[in-house]
Amino acid sequence: MFKKIMVPVDLAHLDVIEPSLKIVADQAKHYDAEVCYVGITATTPGSVARTPEEFTQKLEAFAQERAKVHGQPVSTHTIVSPDPIADLDDDLIEAIDEVGADLVVMPTHPPKHADVIMPSHGGKVATHTKASVFLVRPRADD
C-alpha cells in the first residue's frame, strides 16, 4: 500500500521522536517501503551542525543507522531554511511532493486549547497534502 514513508527528524531531539521512529520501522517492514528521513536546518550554525553540508552528513549517517534497525532502503532530504521554525510546515508540505512520499509519520502533541490560535505542525501537514499522515502522540506513561 505504501511505497515511500517520509519521517521528519530533529537530530537535536531524537529522544522525543523515538516513538515515531519505532512506528516507521514497523510500517517500513510491513509494507516493504523505503524510508526518507527529512531534516530541516538553518543557514547559520546550530546545535547539531555548523553548516548545511555538515547537517546533511549527520542526517545521512542517522538514516544509515536506522536502516540497520528496519532493514529497508533509506534516503534523506535536507531542507535549508533561513528560519526553520517559521517555515517548518510549508517546508514539510513541499518535501512530501519532492521526495514522492505517500505516507508521513511524525510526532505531535495532545490537543490543547492553544491549537485554535497556532495549530499543530502535523495538523497543518495533514490538511495540505494528498499523502496519508500518521501522527504519533506521546503515551501517558512516557
NUFI-253258 format. One record per residue (C-alpha): residue number from 0; residue in three letters; chain; x, y, z. Coordinates in Angstrom, 3 decimals, always signed. Layout:
N
<site><pos>NUM</pos><code>ALA</code><unit>A</unit><x>X</x><y>Y</y><z>Z</z></site>
...
// end
This chain:
142
<site><pos>0</pos><code>MET</code><unit>A</unit><x>+0.000</x><y>+0.000</y><z>+0.000</z></site>
<site><pos>1</pos><code>PHE</code><unit>A</unit><x>+2.763</x><y>+2.473</y><z>+0.903</z></site>
<site><pos>2</pos><code>LYS</code><unit>A</unit><x>+5.965</x><y>+2.666</y><z>-1.089</z></site>
<site><pos>3</pos><code>LYS</code><unit>A</unit><x>+7.772</x><y>+5.638</y><z>+0.469</z></site>
<site><pos>4</pos><code>ILE</code><unit>A</unit><x>+7.448</x><y>+6.784</y><z>+4.058</z></site>
<site><pos>5</pos><code>MET</code><unit>A</unit><x>+8.677</x><y>+10.240</y><z>+4.987</z></site>
<site><pos>6</pos><code>VAL</code><unit>A</unit><x>+9.611</x><y>+10.989</y><z>+8.559</z></site>
<site><pos>7</pos><code>PRO</code><unit>A</unit><x>+10.689</x><y>+14.448</y><z>+9.694</z></site>
<site><pos>8</pos><code>VAL</code><unit>A</unit><x>+13.557</x><y>+14.180</y><z>+12.163</z></site>
<site><pos>9</pos><code>ASP</code><unit>A</unit><x>+15.011</x><y>+16.641</y><z>+14.616</z></site>
<site><pos>10</pos><code>LEU</code><unit>A</unit><x>+18.567</x><y>+15.456</y><z>+15.161</z></site>
<site><pos>11</pos><code>ALA</code><unit>A</unit><x>+18.795</x><y>+17.594</y><z>+18.305</z></site>
<site><pos>12</pos><code>HIS</code><unit>A</unit><x>+15.837</x><y>+15.834</y><z>+19.944</z></site>
<site><pos>13</pos><code>LEU</code><unit>A</unit><x>+15.933</x><y>+12.195</y><z>+18.884</z></site>
<site><pos>14</pos><code>ASP</code><unit>A</unit><x>+14.535</x><y>+11.025</y><z>+22.230</z></site>
<site><pos>15</pos><code>VAL</code><unit>A</unit><x>+11.308</x><y>+12.949</y><z>+21.568</z></site>
<site><pos>16</pos><code>ILE</code><unit>A</unit><x>+10.768</x><y>+11.346</y><z>+18.157</z></site>
<site><pos>17</pos><code>GLU</code><unit>A</unit><x>+11.697</x><y>+7.795</y><z>+19.185</z></site>
<site><pos>18</pos><code>PRO</code><unit>A</unit><x>+8.057</x><y>+6.608</y><z>+19.278</z></site>
<site><pos>19</pos><code>SER</code><unit>A</unit><x>+7.635</x><y>+7.825</y><z>+15.684</z></site>
<site><pos>20</pos><code>LEU</code><unit>A</unit><x>+10.831</x><y>+6.079</y><z>+14.640</z></site>
<site><pos>21</pos><code>LYS</code><unit>A</unit><x>+9.559</x><y>+2.779</y><z>+16.054</z></site>
<site><pos>22</pos><code>ILE</code><unit>A</unit><x>+6.318</x><y>+3.097</y><z>+14.096</z></site>
<site><pos>23</pos><code>VAL</code><unit>A</unit><x>+8.227</x><y>+3.999</y><z>+10.938</z></site>
<site><pos>24</pos><code>ALA</code><unit>A</unit><x>+10.369</x><y>+0.871</y><z>+11.334</z></site>
<site><pos>25</pos><code>ASP</code><unit>A</unit><x>+7.263</x><y>-1.305</y><z>+11.764</z></site>
<site><pos>26</pos><code>GLN</code><unit>A</unit><x>+5.463</x><y>+0.274</y><z>+8.800</z></site>
<site><pos>27</pos><code>ALA</code><unit>A</unit><x>+8.531</x><y>+0.067</y><z>+6.549</z></site>
<site><pos>28</pos><code>LYS</code><unit>A</unit><x>+8.898</x><y>-3.651</y><z>+7.261</z></site>
<site><pos>29</pos><code>HIS</code><unit>A</unit><x>+5.178</x><y>-4.300</y><z>+6.874</z></site>
<site><pos>30</pos><code>TYR</code><unit>A</unit><x>+4.846</x><y>-2.525</y><z>+3.530</z></site>
<site><pos>31</pos><code>ASP</code><unit>A</unit><x>+8.381</x><y>-3.235</y><z>+2.287</z></site>
<site><pos>32</pos><code>ALA</code><unit>A</unit><x>+8.711</x><y>+0.529</y><z>+1.885</z></site>
<site><pos>33</pos><code>GLU</code><unit>A</unit><x>+11.611</x><y>+2.946</y><z>+1.596</z></site>
<site><pos>34</pos><code>VAL</code><unit>A</unit><x>+12.011</x><y>+5.432</y><z>+4.434</z></site>
<site><pos>35</pos><code>CYS</code><unit>A</unit><x>+13.012</x><y>+9.000</y><z>+3.677</z></site>
<site><pos>36</pos><code>TYR</code><unit>A</unit><x>+14.340</x><y>+10.922</y><z>+6.664</z></site>
<site><pos>37</pos><code>VAL</code><unit>A</unit><x>+13.801</x><y>+14.663</y><z>+6.248</z></site>
<site><pos>38</pos><code>GLY</code><unit>A</unit><x>+15.698</x><y>+17.208</y><z>+8.297</z></site>
<site><pos>39</pos><code>ILE</code><unit>A</unit><x>+15.486</x><y>+20.982</y><z>+8.340</z></site>
<site><pos>40</pos><code>THR</code><unit>A</unit><x>+18.484</x><y>+23.114</y><z>+9.152</z></site>
<site><pos>41</pos><code>ALA</code><unit>A</unit><x>+19.233</x><y>+26.805</y><z>+9.243</z></site>
<site><pos>42</pos><code>THR</code><unit>A</unit><x>+21.712</x><y>+28.617</y><z>+7.061</z></site>
<site><pos>43</pos><code>THR</code><unit>A</unit><x>+23.561</x><y>+29.616</y><z>+10.238</z></site>
<site><pos>44</pos><code>PRO</code><unit>A</unit><x>+25.463</x><y>+27.376</y><z>+12.693</z></site>
<site><pos>45</pos><code>GLY</code><unit>A</unit><x>+23.250</x><y>+25.424</y><z>+15.080</z></site>
<site><pos>46</pos><code>SER</code><unit>A</unit><x>+23.462</x><y>+22.900</y><z>+17.893</z></site>
<site><pos>47</pos><code>VAL</code><unit>A</unit><x>+23.598</x><y>+19.916</y><z>+15.500</z></site>
<site><pos>48</pos><code>ALA</code><unit>A</unit><x>+25.881</x><y>+21.222</y><z>+12.764</z></site>
<site><pos>49</pos><code>ARG</code><unit>A</unit><x>+27.797</x><y>+24.326</y><z>+11.800</z></site>
<site><pos>50</pos><code>THR</code><unit>A</unit><x>+26.931</x><y>+24.168</y><z>+8.103</z></site>
<site><pos>51</pos><code>PRO</code><unit>A</unit><x>+24.126</x><y>+22.715</y><z>+5.996</z></site>
<site><pos>52</pos><code>GLU</code><unit>A</unit><x>+26.674</x><y>+20.325</y><z>+4.467</z></site>
<site><pos>53</pos><code>GLU</code><unit>A</unit><x>+27.648</x><y>+19.000</y><z>+7.907</z></site>
<site><pos>54</pos><code>PHE</code><unit>A</unit><x>+23.958</x><y>+18.656</y><z>+8.785</z></site>
<site><pos>55</pos><code>THR</code><unit>A</unit><x>+23.362</x><y>+16.637</y><z>+5.605</z></site>
<site><pos>56</pos><code>GLN</code><unit>A</unit><x>+26.231</x><y>+14.290</y><z>+6.512</z></site>
<site><pos>57</pos><code>LYS</code><unit>A</unit><x>+24.803</x><y>+13.767</y><z>+10.014</z></site>
<site><pos>58</pos><code>LEU</code><unit>A</unit><x>+21.314</x><y>+13.158</y><z>+8.629</z></site>
<site><pos>59</pos><code>GLU</code><unit>A</unit><x>+22.701</x><y>+10.573</y><z>+6.204</z></site>
<site><pos>60</pos><code>ALA</code><unit>A</unit><x>+24.624</x><y>+8.824</y><z>+8.999</z></site>
<site><pos>61</pos><code>PHE</code><unit>A</unit><x>+21.450</x><y>+8.770</y><z>+11.102</z></site>
<site><pos>62</pos><code>ALA</code><unit>A</unit><x>+19.463</x><y>+7.258</y><z>+8.212</z></site>
<site><pos>63</pos><code>GLN</code><unit>A</unit><x>+22.058</x><y>+4.531</y><z>+7.688</z></site>
<site><pos>64</pos><code>GLU</code><unit>A</unit><x>+21.890</x><y>+3.630</y><z>+11.389</z></site>
<site><pos>65</pos><code>ARG</code><unit>A</unit><x>+18.097</x><y>+3.440</y><z>+11.223</z></site>
<site><pos>66</pos><code>ALA</code><unit>A</unit><x>+18.320</x><y>+1.214</y><z>+8.121</z></site>
<site><pos>67</pos><code>LYS</code><unit>A</unit><x>+20.094</x><y>-1.331</y><z>+10.317</z></site>
<site><pos>68</pos><code>VAL</code><unit>A</unit><x>+17.038</x><y>-1.318</y><z>+12.610</z></site>
<site><pos>69</pos><code>HIS</code><unit>A</unit><x>+14.335</x><y>-1.890</y><z>+9.995</z></site>
<site><pos>70</pos><code>GLY</code><unit>A</unit><x>+16.331</x><y>-3.324</y><z>+7.092</z></site>
<site><pos>71</pos><code>GLN</code><unit>A</unit><x>+14.541</x><y>-1.268</y><z>+4.467</z></site>
<site><pos>72</pos><code>PRO</code><unit>A</unit><x>+16.070</x><y>+1.116</y><z>+1.925</z></site>
<site><pos>73</pos><code>VAL</code><unit>A</unit><x>+16.573</x><y>+4.663</y><z>+3.170</z></site>
<site><pos>74</pos><code>SER</code><unit>A</unit><x>+17.089</x><y>+8.085</y><z>+1.692</z></site>
<site><pos>75</pos><code>THR</code><unit>A</unit><x>+17.484</x><y>+11.562</y><z>+3.115</z></site>
<site><pos>76</pos><code>HIS</code><unit>A</unit><x>+16.314</x><y>+15.011</y><z>+2.187</z></site>
<site><pos>77</pos><code>THR</code><unit>A</unit><x>+17.805</x><y>+18.125</y><z>+3.745</z></site>
<site><pos>78</pos><code>ILE</code><unit>A</unit><x>+15.888</x><y>+21.371</y><z>+3.732</z></site>
<site><pos>79</pos><code>VAL</code><unit>A</unit><x>+17.935</x><y>+24.523</y><z>+4.277</z></site>
<site><pos>80</pos><code>SER</code><unit>A</unit><x>+15.853</x><y>+27.388</y><z>+5.580</z></site>
<site><pos>81</pos><code>PRO</code><unit>A</unit><x>+16.714</x><y>+30.879</y><z>+6.813</z></site>
<site><pos>82</pos><code>ASP</code><unit>A</unit><x>+14.054</x><y>+30.393</y><z>+9.538</z></site>
<site><pos>83</pos><code>PRO</code><unit>A</unit><x>+13.305</x><y>+26.686</y><z>+10.115</z></site>
<site><pos>84</pos><code>ILE</code><unit>A</unit><x>+10.749</x><y>+27.327</y><z>+12.853</z></site>
<site><pos>85</pos><code>ALA</code><unit>A</unit><x>+8.643</x><y>+29.773</y><z>+10.844</z></site>
<site><pos>86</pos><code>ASP</code><unit>A</unit><x>+8.925</x><y>+27.790</y><z>+7.599</z></site>
<site><pos>87</pos><code>LEU</code><unit>A</unit><x>+8.578</x><y>+24.270</y><z>+9.051</z></site>
<site><pos>88</pos><code>ASP</code><unit>A</unit><x>+5.031</x><y>+23.441</y><z>+7.948</z></site>
<site><pos>89</pos><code>ASP</code><unit>A</unit><x>+5.385</x><y>+24.770</y><z>+4.410</z></site>
<site><pos>90</pos><code>ASP</code><unit>A</unit><x>+8.810</x><y>+23.146</y><z>+4.012</z></site>
<site><pos>91</pos><code>LEU</code><unit>A</unit><x>+7.474</x><y>+19.758</y><z>+5.113</z></site>
<site><pos>92</pos><code>ILE</code><unit>A</unit><x>+4.461</x><y>+20.007</y><z>+2.810</z></site>
<site><pos>93</pos><code>GLU</code><unit>A</unit><x>+6.735</x><y>+20.832</y><z>-0.113</z></site>
<site><pos>94</pos><code>ALA</code><unit>A</unit><x>+9.131</x><y>+17.999</y><z>+0.806</z></site>
<site><pos>95</pos><code>ILE</code><unit>A</unit><x>+6.335</x><y>+15.417</y><z>+0.623</z></site>
<site><pos>96</pos><code>ASP</code><unit>A</unit><x>+5.958</x><y>+16.070</y><z>-3.098</z></site>
<site><pos>97</pos><code>GLU</code><unit>A</unit><x>+9.700</x><y>+16.464</y><z>-3.673</z></site>
<site><pos>98</pos><code>VAL</code><unit>A</unit><x>+10.546</x><y>+13.052</y><z>-2.215</z></site>
<site><pos>99</pos><code>GLY</code><unit>A</unit><x>+7.402</x><y>+11.330</y><z>-3.517</z></site>
<site><pos>100</pos><code>ALA</code><unit>A</unit><x>+6.140</x><y>+10.188</y><z>-0.124</z></site>
<site><pos>101</pos><code>ASP</code><unit>A</unit><x>+2.762</x><y>+8.514</y><z>+0.148</z></site>
<site><pos>102</pos><code>LEU</code><unit>A</unit><x>+2.874</x><y>+8.256</y><z>+3.957</z></site>
<site><pos>103</pos><code>VAL</code><unit>A</unit><x>+4.226</x><y>+10.722</y><z>+6.510</z></site>
<site><pos>104</pos><code>VAL</code><unit>A</unit><x>+4.848</x><y>+9.634</y><z>+10.093</z></site>
<site><pos>105</pos><code>MET</code><unit>A</unit><x>+5.516</x><y>+12.438</y><z>+12.535</z></site>
<site><pos>106</pos><code>PRO</code><unit>A</unit><x>+5.259</x><y>+13.154</y><z>+16.245</z></site>
<site><pos>107</pos><code>THR</code><unit>A</unit><x>+2.649</x><y>+15.510</y><z>+17.625</z></site>
<site><pos>108</pos><code>HIS</code><unit>A</unit><x>+1.388</x><y>+16.685</y><z>+20.985</z></site>
<site><pos>109</pos><code>PRO</code><unit>A</unit><x>-2.004</x><y>+16.048</y><z>+22.551</z></site>
<site><pos>110</pos><code>PRO</code><unit>A</unit><x>-4.628</x><y>+18.642</y><z>+21.547</z></site>
<site><pos>111</pos><code>LYS</code><unit>A</unit><x>-4.535</x><y>+21.882</y><z>+23.536</z></site>
<site><pos>112</pos><code>HIS</code><unit>A</unit><x>-6.701</x><y>+24.986</y><z>+23.618</z></site>
<site><pos>113</pos><code>ALA</code><unit>A</unit><x>-3.850</x><y>+26.991</y><z>+22.080</z></site>
<site><pos>114</pos><code>ASP</code><unit>A</unit><x>-4.171</x><y>+24.894</y><z>+18.903</z></site>
<site><pos>115</pos><code>VAL</code><unit>A</unit><x>-7.014</x><y>+27.187</y><z>+17.868</z></site>
<site><pos>116</pos><code>ILE</code><unit>A</unit><x>-4.527</x><y>+30.050</y><z>+17.624</z></site>
<site><pos>117</pos><code>MET</code><unit>A</unit><x>-1.490</x><y>+28.085</y><z>+16.493</z></site>
<site><pos>118</pos><code>PRO</code><unit>A</unit><x>-2.357</x><y>+24.676</y><z>+15.001</z></site>
<site><pos>119</pos><code>SER</code><unit>A</unit><x>-0.027</x><y>+21.708</y><z>+15.345</z></site>
<site><pos>120</pos><code>HIS</code><unit>A</unit><x>+2.503</x><y>+21.037</y><z>+12.615</z></site>
<site><pos>121</pos><code>GLY</code><unit>A</unit><x>+1.003</x><y>+17.614</y><z>+11.976</z></site>
<site><pos>122</pos><code>GLY</code><unit>A</unit><x>-2.479</x><y>+19.043</y><z>+11.644</z></site>
<site><pos>123</pos><code>LYS</code><unit>A</unit><x>-1.405</x><y>+21.526</y><z>+9.018</z></site>
<site><pos>124</pos><code>VAL</code><unit>A</unit><x>+0.610</x><y>+18.946</y><z>+7.105</z></site>
<site><pos>125</pos><code>ALA</code><unit>A</unit><x>-2.335</x><y>+16.525</y><z>+7.141</z></site>
<site><pos>126</pos><code>THR</code><unit>A</unit><x>-4.737</x><y>+19.091</y><z>+5.725</z></site>
<site><pos>127</pos><code>HIS</code><unit>A</unit><x>-2.420</x><y>+20.351</y><z>+2.972</z></site>
<site><pos>128</pos><code>THR</code><unit>A</unit><x>-1.167</x><y>+17.183</y><z>+1.299</z></site>
<site><pos>129</pos><code>LYS</code><unit>A</unit><x>-2.514</x><y>+14.177</y><z>-0.577</z></site>
<site><pos>130</pos><code>ALA</code><unit>A</unit><x>-0.253</x><y>+11.803</y><z>+1.362</z></site>
<site><pos>131</pos><code>SER</code><unit>A</unit><x>-1.557</x><y>+9.895</y><z>+4.352</z></site>
<site><pos>132</pos><code>VAL</code><unit>A</unit><x>-0.296</x><y>+11.363</y><z>+7.617</z></site>
<site><pos>133</pos><code>PHE</code><unit>A</unit><x>+0.194</x><y>+9.272</y><z>+10.750</z></site>
<site><pos>134</pos><code>LEU</code><unit>A</unit><x>+0.508</x><y>+11.491</y><z>+13.825</z></site>
<site><pos>135</pos><code>VAL</code><unit>A</unit><x>+2.160</x><y>+9.875</y><z>+16.829</z></site>
<site><pos>136</pos><code>ARG</code><unit>A</unit><x>+1.217</x><y>+11.247</y><z>+20.226</z></site>
<site><pos>137</pos><code>PRO</code><unit>A</unit><x>+3.262</x><y>+10.509</y><z>+23.331</z></site>
<site><pos>138</pos><code>ARG</code><unit>A</unit><x>+1.724</x><y>+7.889</y><z>+25.573</z></site>
<site><pos>139</pos><code>ALA</code><unit>A</unit><x>+0.562</x><y>+8.961</y><z>+29.008</z></site>
<site><pos>140</pos><code>ASP</code><unit>A</unit><x>+3.175</x><y>+6.730</y><z>+30.656</z></site>
<site><pos>141</pos><code>ASP</code><unit>A</unit><x>+6.072</x><y>+8.117</y><z>+28.547</z></site>
// end
